[in-house]
């Protein structure tokens, strides 16, 4: 038995093959989930629906992603993490095909259910693979690097689809995206014999019930604290990202292009900061403490967002946007590494599955509450102040005395 599969042997090197493979799985499944957002104008024009219904589509993806995240640990145990990753790629491909061949808006909407059924799988599957093969001294950095697959997936959708739409229709463009998903699925087969050696073919799919992973949140006080923060931080991420352009355009008077610069600053900072926070947590500061600090800084960024005005220098607005991205988007790798550590070696998939489900719930719920606050108060400042309060309280919960000392 190799060091990669023997839990009694501590790994000494970063598992580059596993890291790159799991990053690509996350990226390609995310690409499939984000693709409809890119082609939404074309879909709306052809099917005679409002482009704004893409919000409902996204909610369906995340809703079924929550379910697949909590259901996946049983499949990982029984079939292996690599096989489960292959399943997520196959389901993503199937979802793209359903959308591409859908003759009605209802059938296209059903593709969200299909894609969502695999969208929650990569986080617990890849965590199961990486936790066993990553040196403790590099755990936070490796998990943070893996999580860059999410923004990269969004970038892939944004870079691949628009040029394709210039030469082919949206249905054909979605079918083109299936190709890299299936190629990666085939390549992963070469890893399965070694990486899925710990699978238990006779194991029931749900030994603790379908909601077994969520029981960890109730049973473990530290996982509960982490989940409160994960819910808030992930929701804040969507409140920043989803409303940034319309806020800067409608209320501050920025052009769409200029507002897009702010969104780009937010996204870029989110990618780069994941690696920085992972490295810091591995070498200099407890990940729990760092996550708590990120919540407080996130709160400050939200307050500043609500104070934007036309006389603010562009550089200042871009800086605040980057600060929001570095905190609201940059926290996820640290959080997943903490879920894996707190759950313990035998329940990594369950812990990270619960974490993914909690984050998806925050993504689904908080933007709606944010919209409702704007509608009731007619003020973005009030809505961002609400985000600030939630982020600050979550950060303080992690920093409170008695929290687990990492």
The 8 nearest C-alpha neighbors of each residue, nearest first, counted from 0:
[[1, 5, 4, 2, 3, 196, 193, 6],
 [2, 0, 3, 4, 5, 8, 193, 6],
 [1, 3, 5, 4, 8, 10, 0, 9],
 [2, 4, 132, 1, 5, 131, 10, 6],
 [3, 5, 2, 1, 6, 0, 131, 197],
 [6, 4, 2, 7, 8, 3, 1, 0],
 [5, 7, 8, 4, 131, 9, 2, 3],
 [8, 6, 5, 9, 2, 4, 10, 131],
 [7, 9, 6, 2, 5, 10, 3, 4],
 [8, 10, 11, 7, 134, 2, 6, 132],
 [11, 9, 134, 132, 133, 12, 2, 8],
 [10, 12, 134, 9, 13, 133, 132, 135],
 [13, 11, 10, 14, 134, 133, 132, 15],
 [12, 14, 133, 15, 134, 11, 137, 132],
 [15, 13, 17, 16, 18, 132, 12, 133],
 [14, 16, 18, 17, 13, 19, 20, 12],
 [17, 15, 19, 18, 14, 20, 21, 13],
 [16, 18, 20, 14, 15, 19, 21, 129],
 [19, 17, 15, 21, 20, 16, 22, 14],
 [18, 20, 22, 16, 21, 17, 15, 23],
 [21, 19, 17, 23, 22, 18, 16, 24],
 [20, 22, 24, 18, 23, 125, 19, 17],
 [21, 23, 145, 148, 19, 25, 20, 24],
 [24, 22, 26, 20, 25, 21, 27, 19],
 [25, 23, 21, 27, 26, 22, 28, 20],
 [24, 26, 148, 22, 23, 28, 121, 27],
 [27, 25, 152, 148, 23, 29, 149, 24],
 [26, 28, 30, 29, 24, 25, 152, 23],
 [27, 29, 31, 30, 25, 26, 91, 24],
 [28, 30, 152, 32, 26, 31, 27, 149],
 [31, 29, 152, 27, 156, 33, 28, 32],
 [30, 32, 28, 34, 29, 33, 91, 27],
 [31, 33, 29, 30, 34, 114, 28, 60],
 [34, 32, 30, 36, 31, 35, 153, 29],
 [35, 33, 31, 37, 36, 156, 32, 30],
 [34, 36, 38, 37, 39, 33, 32, 53],
 [37, 35, 39, 34, 33, 38, 53, 57],
 [36, 38, 34, 35, 39, 157, 33, 160],
 [37, 39, 35, 41, 40, 36, 42, 169],
 [38, 40, 42, 36, 41, 35, 37, 50],
 [41, 39, 43, 42, 38, 50, 44, 37],
 [40, 42, 44, 38, 39, 43, 45, 169],
 [43, 41, 39, 45, 40, 44, 46, 38],
 [44, 42, 48, 40, 50, 46, 47, 41],
 [43, 45, 41, 47, 42, 46, 40, 48],
 [46, 44, 42, 43, 47, 41, 48, 40],
 [47, 45, 43, 48, 44, 42, 104, 103],
 [46, 48, 44, 43, 45, 49, 42, 104],
 [49, 47, 43, 46, 50, 44, 52, 104],
 [48, 50, 51, 43, 52, 47, 44, 53],
 [51, 49, 43, 52, 40, 39, 53, 48],
 [50, 52, 53, 49, 54, 55, 39, 48],
 [53, 51, 54, 55, 50, 49, 56, 48],
 [52, 54, 56, 51, 55, 50, 57, 36],
 [55, 53, 52, 57, 56, 51, 58, 36],
 [54, 56, 58, 52, 53, 57, 59, 51],
 [55, 57, 53, 59, 54, 58, 111, 108],
 [58, 56, 60, 54, 59, 55, 53, 61],
 [57, 59, 55, 61, 60, 56, 62, 363],
 [58, 60, 62, 56, 57, 61, 111, 63],
 [61, 59, 115, 111, 57, 58, 63, 62],
 [60, 62, 64, 58, 59, 63, 359, 115],
 [63, 61, 59, 65, 64, 60, 58, 66],
 [62, 64, 115, 66, 65, 116, 61, 60],
 [63, 65, 119, 115, 61, 118, 67, 62],
 [66, 64, 356, 68, 63, 62, 67, 359],
 [67, 65, 63, 64, 68, 69, 70, 62],
 [66, 68, 70, 119, 64, 116, 69, 65],
 [69, 67, 119, 352, 65, 120, 66, 71],
 [68, 70, 352, 66, 67, 71, 212, 353],
 [71, 69, 67, 68, 209, 72, 66, 73],
 [70, 72, 74, 68, 73, 69, 67, 120],
 [73, 71, 75, 348, 74, 349, 70, 76],
 [74, 72, 204, 76, 205, 75, 71, 77],
 [73, 75, 77, 71, 72, 76, 78, 204],
 [76, 74, 79, 80, 72, 73, 78, 77],
 [77, 75, 73, 198, 74, 79, 199, 78],
 [76, 78, 199, 200, 74, 198, 202, 75],
 [77, 79, 75, 74, 198, 76, 82, 200],
 [80, 78, 75, 195, 198, 82, 81, 76],
 [79, 81, 75, 124, 83, 82, 84, 195],
 [82, 80, 84, 83, 79, 191, 85, 195],
 [81, 83, 85, 84, 79, 80, 78, 86],
 [82, 84, 86, 80, 85, 81, 75, 79],
 [85, 83, 81, 87, 86, 82, 121, 80],
 [86, 84, 82, 184, 88, 83, 87, 89],
 [85, 87, 83, 89, 84, 88, 90, 82],
 [88, 86, 117, 84, 90, 89, 85, 91],
 [89, 87, 91, 85, 86, 90, 180, 92],
 [90, 88, 86, 92, 87, 91, 93, 85],
 [89, 91, 93, 87, 92, 88, 117, 114],
 [92, 90, 114, 88, 94, 93, 89, 28],
 [93, 91, 89, 177, 95, 90, 94, 88],
 [92, 94, 90, 96, 91, 95, 89, 97],
 [95, 93, 110, 114, 113, 91, 97, 96],
 [94, 96, 92, 98, 93, 97, 173, 99],
 [95, 97, 99, 93, 94, 98, 100, 92],
 [98, 96, 94, 100, 110, 95, 99, 101],
 [99, 97, 107, 101, 95, 96, 110, 100],
 [100, 98, 170, 96, 97, 101, 95, 173],
 [99, 101, 97, 98, 96, 102, 170, 107],
 [102, 100, 98, 106, 107, 103, 99, 97],
 [101, 103, 100, 106, 104, 107, 46, 105],
 [104, 102, 105, 106, 101, 107, 46, 108],
 [103, 105, 107, 106, 108, 46, 102, 101],
 [106, 104, 108, 103, 107, 109, 101, 102],
 [107, 105, 109, 101, 108, 103, 104, 102],
 [106, 108, 98, 104, 101, 110, 109, 105],
 [107, 109, 105, 106, 110, 111, 104, 56],
 [110, 108, 106, 111, 112, 107, 105, 113],
 [109, 111, 94, 113, 108, 112, 107, 98],
 [112, 110, 60, 114, 109, 113, 108, 59],
 [113, 111, 115, 109, 110, 114, 60, 63],
 [112, 114, 110, 94, 116, 111, 115, 90],
 [115, 113, 91, 94, 111, 116, 117, 112],
 [114, 116, 60, 64, 63, 118, 112, 117],
 [117, 115, 113, 67, 114, 63, 64, 118],
 [116, 118, 87, 115, 120, 114, 119, 90],
 [117, 119, 115, 64, 120, 116, 114, 28],
 [118, 120, 68, 64, 67, 117, 65, 121],
 [119, 121, 68, 117, 118, 122, 71, 67],
 [122, 120, 124, 25, 125, 123, 84, 119],
 [121, 123, 125, 124, 120, 126, 119, 351],
 [124, 122, 348, 352, 126, 351, 125, 121],
 [125, 123, 80, 121, 127, 126, 122, 120],
 [124, 126, 128, 127, 122, 21, 123, 121],
 [125, 127, 123, 129, 128, 124, 130, 122],
 [128, 126, 124, 125, 348, 130, 129, 347],
 [129, 127, 125, 126, 130, 131, 124, 80],
 [128, 130, 126, 132, 131, 127, 133, 125],
 [131, 129, 132, 127, 133, 126, 128, 339],
 [132, 130, 129, 133, 128, 3, 6, 127],
 [131, 133, 129, 3, 130, 10, 14, 134],
 [132, 134, 13, 130, 129, 10, 138, 131],
 [135, 133, 10, 11, 136, 137, 138, 12],
 [136, 134, 138, 137, 133, 10, 281, 9],
 [135, 137, 134, 281, 138, 282, 139, 133],
 [138, 136, 140, 135, 134, 139, 281, 141],
 [139, 137, 135, 141, 140, 136, 133, 142],
 [140, 138, 277, 142, 141, 336, 333, 137],
 [139, 141, 277, 143, 278, 137, 142, 138],
 [142, 140, 144, 138, 143, 139, 137, 145],
 [141, 143, 332, 145, 139, 144, 140, 336],
 [332, 144, 142, 140, 146, 273, 145, 141],
 [143, 145, 141, 147, 146, 142, 274, 140],
 [146, 144, 22, 142, 143, 147, 148, 141],
 [145, 147, 148, 143, 144, 332, 149, 142],
 [148, 146, 149, 144, 145, 150, 270, 151],
 [147, 149, 26, 22, 151, 146, 25, 150],
 [148, 150, 152, 147, 151, 26, 146, 29],
 [151, 149, 153, 152, 147, 148, 154, 270],
 [150, 152, 154, 148, 153, 149, 26, 155],
 [153, 151, 26, 30, 29, 155, 149, 150],
 [152, 154, 150, 156, 151, 155, 30, 33],
 [153, 155, 151, 157, 152, 156, 158, 150],
 [156, 154, 152, 158, 157, 153, 159, 151],
 [157, 155, 30, 153, 159, 154, 34, 158],
 [156, 158, 154, 155, 159, 160, 153, 37],
 [157, 159, 155, 156, 154, 160, 161, 162],
 [160, 158, 156, 155, 157, 161, 162, 163],
 [159, 161, 163, 162, 156, 158, 157, 164],
 [160, 162, 164, 163, 159, 158, 157, 165],
 [163, 161, 165, 164, 160, 159, 166, 158],
 [164, 162, 160, 165, 161, 166, 167, 172],
 [165, 163, 161, 167, 162, 166, 168, 169],
 [164, 166, 163, 162, 167, 161, 168, 160],
 [165, 167, 164, 163, 168, 162, 172, 161],
 [168, 166, 164, 163, 165, 171, 172, 169],
 [169, 167, 170, 171, 164, 172, 166, 163],
 [170, 168, 172, 171, 164, 173, 38, 41],
 [169, 171, 99, 173, 172, 168, 174, 100],
 [170, 172, 174, 173, 169, 168, 167, 175],
 [171, 173, 169, 175, 174, 170, 163, 168],
 [174, 172, 176, 170, 175, 171, 95, 99],
 [173, 175, 171, 177, 176, 172, 96, 170],
 [176, 174, 172, 177, 173, 178, 171, 179],
 [177, 175, 173, 174, 178, 179, 172, 180],
 [176, 178, 92, 180, 174, 175, 179, 181],
 [177, 179, 181, 176, 180, 175, 182, 174],
 [180, 178, 182, 181, 177, 183, 176, 27],
 [181, 179, 177, 183, 178, 182, 88, 27],
 [180, 182, 184, 178, 183, 179, 177, 185],
 [183, 181, 179, 185, 184, 180, 178, 186],
 [184, 182, 186, 180, 185, 181, 179, 187],
 [183, 185, 181, 85, 187, 182, 186, 180],
 [186, 184, 182, 183, 187, 188, 181, 189],
 [187, 185, 183, 188, 184, 189, 182, 190],
 [188, 186, 189, 184, 190, 185, 183, 191],
 [187, 189, 191, 186, 190, 185, 184, 81],
 [188, 190, 187, 191, 186, 192, 185, 193],
 [191, 189, 188, 187, 194, 192, 193, 81],
 [190, 192, 194, 188, 195, 193, 189, 81],
 [191, 193, 195, 190, 194, 196, 189, 188],
 [192, 194, 196, 191, 195, 190, 4, 189],
 [193, 195, 191, 196, 190, 192, 81, 128],
 [194, 196, 79, 191, 197, 198, 193, 192],
 [197, 195, 193, 194, 198, 192, 4, 79],
 [198, 196, 195, 199, 79, 4, 194, 76],
 [199, 197, 79, 76, 77, 195, 196, 78],
 [198, 200, 77, 202, 201, 76, 197, 78],
 [201, 199, 77, 202, 198, 78, 76, 203],
 [202, 200, 199, 203, 77, 204, 198, 78],
 [201, 203, 199, 77, 200, 204, 76, 206],
 [204, 202, 205, 206, 201, 73, 77, 200],
 [203, 205, 73, 74, 206, 202, 77, 76],
 [204, 206, 208, 73, 207, 203, 209, 211],
 [205, 207, 208, 203, 204, 73, 211, 202],
 [208, 206, 211, 205, 209, 210, 212, 214],
 [207, 209, 205, 211, 210, 206, 204, 212],
 [208, 210, 211, 205, 70, 69, 207, 212],
 [211, 209, 208, 213, 212, 69, 214, 207],
 [210, 212, 207, 208, 214, 213, 209, 215],
 [213, 211, 349, 353, 214, 210, 215, 69],
 [212, 214, 215, 353, 216, 210, 211, 217],
 [215, 213, 211, 217, 216, 212, 218, 210],
 [216, 214, 218, 213, 217, 212, 219, 350],
 [215, 217, 223, 214, 213, 222, 218, 219],
 [216, 218, 214, 215, 219, 223, 220, 213],
 [217, 219, 215, 216, 214, 220, 223, 222],
 [220, 218, 222, 221, 215, 216, 217, 223],
 [221, 219, 223, 222, 224, 218, 217, 216],
 [220, 222, 224, 223, 219, 225, 403, 402],
 [221, 223, 225, 219, 216, 224, 220, 226],
 [222, 224, 216, 226, 220, 221, 225, 219],
 [225, 223, 221, 227, 226, 222, 397, 220],
 [224, 226, 222, 228, 223, 227, 229, 221],
 [227, 225, 229, 223, 228, 224, 222, 230],
 [226, 228, 224, 230, 225, 229, 223, 393],
 [227, 229, 393, 231, 225, 226, 230, 232],
 [230, 228, 226, 232, 231, 227, 358, 233],
 [229, 231, 361, 358, 227, 228, 357, 233],
 [232, 230, 234, 228, 229, 233, 235, 361],
 [231, 233, 235, 229, 234, 327, 230, 228],
 [234, 232, 236, 235, 358, 230, 231, 361],
 [233, 235, 361, 362, 365, 231, 236, 237],
 [236, 234, 238, 232, 237, 233, 231, 327],
 [235, 237, 327, 233, 239, 234, 238, 328],
 [238, 236, 240, 234, 239, 235, 241, 362],
 [239, 237, 235, 366, 236, 241, 240, 242],
 [238, 240, 236, 237, 243, 242, 241, 235],
 [239, 241, 237, 243, 242, 238, 236, 262],
 [240, 242, 237, 238, 239, 243, 244, 366],
 [243, 241, 245, 240, 244, 239, 246, 238],
 [242, 244, 246, 240, 239, 245, 241, 247],
 [243, 245, 258, 247, 246, 242, 248, 259],
 [244, 246, 248, 242, 247, 243, 249, 250],
 [247, 245, 243, 249, 244, 248, 250, 242],
 [246, 248, 251, 244, 253, 245, 250, 258],
 [247, 249, 253, 252, 245, 246, 254, 251],
 [250, 248, 246, 245, 247, 252, 251, 253],
 [249, 251, 246, 247, 252, 248, 245, 308],
 [250, 252, 247, 309, 308, 253, 248, 249],
 [253, 251, 248, 250, 249, 247, 254, 309],
 [254, 252, 248, 247, 251, 258, 257, 255],
 [253, 255, 257, 256, 248, 258, 252, 247],
 [254, 256, 258, 257, 259, 248, 253, 244],
 [255, 257, 259, 254, 258, 260, 253, 244],
 [258, 256, 260, 254, 259, 255, 253, 261],
 [259, 257, 244, 255, 261, 260, 256, 247],
 [258, 260, 256, 262, 257, 261, 255, 263],
 [261, 259, 263, 257, 258, 262, 264, 256],
 [260, 262, 264, 317, 258, 259, 263, 320],
 [261, 263, 259, 265, 264, 260, 266, 258],
 [262, 264, 260, 266, 265, 261, 267, 259],
 [265, 263, 261, 321, 267, 262, 266, 268],
 [264, 266, 324, 321, 262, 320, 263, 268],
 [267, 265, 269, 263, 268, 264, 324, 262],
 [266, 268, 270, 264, 269, 265, 263, 271],
 [269, 267, 325, 321, 271, 324, 265, 270],
 [268, 270, 324, 329, 325, 328, 266, 267],
 [271, 269, 267, 268, 272, 273, 147, 266],
 [272, 270, 268, 273, 269, 274, 267, 275],
 [271, 273, 275, 325, 274, 329, 269, 270],
 [274, 272, 329, 143, 276, 275, 271, 270],
 [273, 275, 277, 272, 276, 143, 271, 140],
 [274, 276, 272, 278, 277, 273, 279, 271],
 [277, 275, 279, 273, 278, 274, 272, 280],
 [276, 278, 140, 139, 274, 280, 275, 279],
 [277, 279, 140, 281, 275, 276, 280, 274],
 [280, 278, 276, 283, 282, 281, 277, 284],
 [281, 279, 286, 284, 277, 278, 285, 282],
 [282, 280, 278, 279, 136, 139, 137, 277],
 [283, 281, 279, 280, 278, 284, 136, 137],
 [282, 284, 279, 280, 281, 285, 278, 286],
 [285, 283, 280, 279, 286, 282, 289, 288],
 [284, 286, 288, 287, 405, 280, 289, 283],
 [287, 285, 280, 289, 288, 290, 284, 333],
 [288, 286, 290, 285, 289, 291, 397, 405],
 [289, 287, 291, 285, 290, 286, 398, 292],
 [288, 290, 286, 292, 291, 287, 293, 285],
 [291, 289, 293, 287, 288, 292, 286, 294],
 [292, 290, 394, 288, 397, 294, 289, 293],
 [291, 293, 289, 295, 294, 290, 394, 288],
 [294, 292, 290, 296, 326, 291, 295, 297],
 [293, 295, 394, 297, 390, 291, 292, 296],
 [296, 294, 391, 298, 292, 297, 293, 394],
 [295, 297, 299, 293, 298, 294, 300, 292],
 [298, 296, 294, 300, 295, 299, 326, 293],
 [297, 299, 387, 295, 301, 296, 390, 300],
 [298, 300, 296, 302, 297, 301, 303, 295],
 [299, 301, 297, 303, 298, 302, 323, 319],
 [302, 300, 304, 298, 383, 387, 303, 299],
 [303, 301, 299, 305, 304, 300, 384, 383],
 [302, 304, 300, 306, 305, 301, 299, 307],
 [305, 303, 301, 306, 302, 307, 300, 383],
 [304, 380, 306, 302, 303, 383, 307, 379],
 [307, 305, 303, 304, 308, 380, 302, 379],
 [308, 306, 304, 305, 311, 303, 309, 251],
 [309, 307, 310, 311, 251, 306, 250, 305],
 [308, 310, 251, 311, 252, 307, 312, 253],
 [309, 311, 308, 312, 307, 313, 251, 315],
 [310, 312, 309, 308, 313, 307, 315, 316],
 [313, 311, 315, 314, 310, 316, 309, 317],
 [312, 314, 316, 315, 317, 311, 318, 257],
 [315, 313, 317, 312, 316, 318, 311, 319],
 [316, 314, 318, 312, 313, 317, 319, 311],
 [315, 317, 319, 313, 318, 314, 320, 312],
 [318, 316, 320, 314, 261, 315, 319, 321],
 [319, 317, 315, 321, 316, 320, 314, 322],
 [318, 320, 322, 316, 321, 317, 300, 323],
 [321, 319, 265, 317, 323, 318, 322, 261],
 [320, 322, 265, 324, 264, 318, 268, 319],
 [323, 321, 319, 325, 320, 324, 318, 326],
 [324, 322, 320, 326, 321, 325, 327, 300],
 [323, 325, 265, 269, 321, 328, 268, 327],
 [324, 326, 269, 329, 268, 322, 272, 323],
 [325, 327, 329, 323, 293, 324, 297, 328],
 [328, 326, 236, 324, 232, 323, 329, 235],
 [327, 329, 269, 324, 326, 236, 330, 325],
 [328, 330, 269, 273, 325, 326, 272, 331],
 [329, 331, 333, 328, 332, 326, 334, 327],
 [332, 330, 334, 333, 329, 335, 328, 146],
 [143, 333, 331, 142, 335, 334, 146, 330],
 [334, 332, 336, 331, 335, 330, 139, 143],
 [333, 335, 331, 337, 332, 336, 338, 330],
 [334, 336, 338, 332, 337, 333, 351, 339],
 [335, 337, 339, 333, 334, 338, 139, 142],
 [338, 336, 340, 334, 335, 339, 341, 333],
 [337, 339, 335, 341, 350, 351, 336, 340],
 [338, 340, 347, 336, 342, 337, 341, 350],
 [341, 339, 337, 343, 338, 342, 336, 344],
 [340, 342, 338, 343, 339, 337, 222, 221],
 [341, 343, 350, 339, 346, 340, 347, 338],
 [342, 344, 340, 341, 346, 345, 347, 339],
 [345, 343, 347, 346, 342, 340, 339, 130],
 [346, 344, 343, 347, 342, 348, 349, 127],
 [345, 347, 349, 342, 348, 343, 344, 350],
 [346, 348, 339, 350, 349, 344, 342, 127],
 [349, 347, 123, 72, 351, 127, 346, 350],
 [350, 348, 212, 352, 346, 72, 347, 351],
 [351, 349, 347, 342, 353, 338, 352, 348],
 [350, 352, 354, 123, 353, 348, 338, 349],
 [353, 351, 68, 123, 349, 69, 355, 354],
 [352, 354, 212, 356, 350, 213, 351, 355],
 [355, 353, 351, 357, 352, 356, 358, 350],
 [354, 356, 358, 352, 357, 353, 351, 359],
 [355, 357, 65, 353, 359, 354, 358, 68],
 [358, 356, 360, 354, 359, 355, 230, 353],
 [359, 357, 230, 361, 355, 360, 356, 233],
 [358, 360, 362, 356, 361, 357, 61, 65],
 [361, 359, 357, 363, 358, 362, 364, 356],
 [360, 362, 234, 230, 358, 364, 359, 363],
 [361, 363, 234, 359, 360, 364, 233, 365],
 [364, 362, 360, 361, 58, 359, 365, 366],
 [365, 363, 361, 367, 362, 366, 360, 368],
 [364, 366, 368, 234, 367, 361, 369, 362],
 [367, 365, 369, 238, 368, 364, 370, 237],
 [368, 366, 370, 369, 365, 364, 371, 363],
 [367, 369, 371, 365, 366, 370, 372, 364],
 [368, 370, 366, 372, 367, 371, 382, 365],
 [371, 369, 367, 373, 372, 368, 366, 374],
 [370, 372, 368, 374, 373, 369, 375, 367],
 [371, 373, 369, 375, 374, 370, 382, 376],
 [374, 372, 377, 370, 376, 378, 371, 375],
 [375, 373, 371, 377, 372, 376, 370, 378],
 [374, 376, 372, 373, 377, 371, 378, 370],
 [375, 377, 378, 373, 374, 372, 381, 379],
 [378, 376, 373, 374, 375, 379, 372, 381],
 [379, 377, 376, 380, 373, 381, 382, 372],
 [378, 380, 382, 381, 373, 305, 383, 377],
 [305, 379, 381, 383, 378, 382, 384, 306],
 [382, 380, 384, 379, 378, 383, 385, 376],
 [381, 383, 379, 385, 384, 380, 372, 369],
 [382, 384, 386, 380, 301, 385, 381, 305],
 [385, 383, 387, 381, 382, 386, 302, 380],
 [386, 384, 382, 388, 383, 387, 381, 389],
 [385, 387, 383, 389, 384, 388, 390, 235],
 [386, 388, 298, 384, 390, 301, 385, 389],
 [389, 387, 391, 385, 386, 390, 392, 384],
 [388, 390, 392, 386, 387, 391, 393, 385],
 [389, 391, 294, 393, 387, 298, 388, 392],
 [392, 390, 295, 394, 388, 393, 298, 389],
 [393, 391, 395, 389, 394, 390, 388, 396],
 [394, 392, 228, 396, 390, 391, 395, 389],
 [393, 395, 291, 294, 391, 397, 396, 392],
 [394, 396, 398, 392, 397, 393, 399, 391],
 [397, 395, 393, 399, 394, 398, 392, 224],
 [398, 396, 291, 394, 395, 399, 224, 287],
 [397, 399, 395, 396, 291, 288, 394, 400],
 [398, 400, 396, 397, 395, 402, 401, 394],
 [401, 399, 402, 398, 397, 396, 403, 395],
 [400, 402, 399, 403, 404, 398, 397, 221],
 [403, 401, 400, 399, 404, 397, 221, 398],
 [404, 402, 405, 221, 401, 287, 400, 397],
 [403, 405, 402, 285, 287, 401, 288, 286],
 [404, 285, 403, 287, 286, 288, 337, 284]]
